[in-house]
Amino acid sequence: MSDIKVAMVTGAAQGIGRGIALKLAADGFDIAVADMAFQEEKGRGVVAEIEALGRKAIFVSADVSKREEVAAAVDKAAAELGSFDVMVNNAGIVGQVAPIAEITEESMQKVFAVNVNSVLWGIQAAAAKFIELGKKGRIISAASIAAIKGFPILAPYTASKFAVRGITQVASQELAVHGITVNAYAPGIVGTSLWEDLDKKLAAITGKPVGQNLKENVDSISLGRIETPEDVAGVVSFFASPNAEYVTGQVLLVDGGMLYN
């Protein structure tokens, strides 16, 4: 049983989270697919895909903005899958797309609850479980190119991702004594439903046809194509692997050549 490796991925019912869950399963991890209760049907579909790869998987319902639900999800993953080795704080939202003068208090609170608080709760719960089990675990969180550069009309999202970058640096220093590494991945323009929704919101503000804002952003990518969830998953796979044993406190851009840090 000692060779069991378990990872939990939040927001794993679709998009980038699904891609990460499948990649880690291919790497030999059993997976806790964590997502909101209303995503359970999609989540169980991902569980079936993982099982088809020959790994164990469970669906765990959790609202990651709530500390107690994240802790309970980690406990369930460890108890039902027999270990706990990697935590991927992937869940996130874009939130309000508007000029800074129009940003509401409600929007800031909602975006930070999902994008920032959930990362902190995930770090706390995972670190406690790693220490309990005597594991030198890996914590890997979703940042963004917006963690490196501020983007107009995306103030709540940008602020939240800068916060993830800061929390990653703090946690990596505090948890290093336990052999726990803490890193983050920073995607660019990923071809998922999240960006499709963002493109529609941008169109309403810029007056450009739906699809034009997305095309212009993709045209700015040096490698000349839109990013896939598998591109992101490759970086997460690295952070979860023995190759990243000496890497901590880092935010790694995976954007095809948009920003250079």
Secondary structure as GFF3:
##gff-version 3
##sequence-region A 1 261
A	DSSP	beta_strand	6	10	.	.	.	ID=ss1
A	DSSP	alpha_helix	15	26	.	.	.	ID=ss2
A	DSSP	beta_strand	30	35	.	.	.	ID=ss3
A	DSSP	three_ten_helix	37	39	.	.	.	ID=ss4
A	DSSP	alpha_helix	40	52	.	.	.	ID=ss5
A	DSSP	beta_strand	57	61	.	.	.	ID=ss6
A	DSSP	alpha_helix	67	81	.	.	.	ID=ss7
A	DSSP	beta_strand	86	89	.	.	.	ID=ss8
A	DSSP	three_ten_helix	100	102	.	.	.	ID=ss9
A	DSSP	alpha_helix	105	112	.	.	.	ID=ss10
A	DSSP	pi_helix	113	117	.	.	.	ID=ss11
A	DSSP	alpha_helix	118	133	.	.	.	ID=ss12
A	DSSP	beta_strand	138	142	.	.	.	ID=ss13
A	DSSP	three_ten_helix	145	147	.	.	.	ID=ss14
A	DSSP	alpha_helix	155	175	.	.	.	ID=ss15
A	DSSP	three_ten_helix	176	178	.	.	.	ID=ss16
A	DSSP	beta_strand	181	187	.	.	.	ID=ss17
A	DSSP	alpha_helix	193	206	.	.	.	ID=ss18
A	DSSP	alpha_helix	212	219	.	.	.	ID=ss19
A	DSSP	alpha_helix	229	240	.	.	.	ID=ss20
A	DSSP	three_ten_helix	242	244	.	.	.	ID=ss21
A	DSSP	beta_strand	251	254	.	.	.	ID=ss22
###
